[in-house]
């Protein structure tokens, strides 16, 4: 659920969605890295966009680490409804 002001900038393709995710995540990291020590991205929400989504996951993790944050990858499945429904 990305803001429309971000999604409107990119084409409605897997690659476009991935770019929107990266932009949004970087803005969140930039706004919080000095006060929040870690992020915990849920991989199911990236995998649903295929290879471009996985690239967005990787770039998000890389960027957070570059800012000195701890990255905890949340890769479990089926523990809550939202991740159980994020399958191909």
Beta strands, then each sheet from edge to edge (+ up, - down):
strand 1: 38-39
strand 2: 70-71
sheet 1: 1+ 2+
end
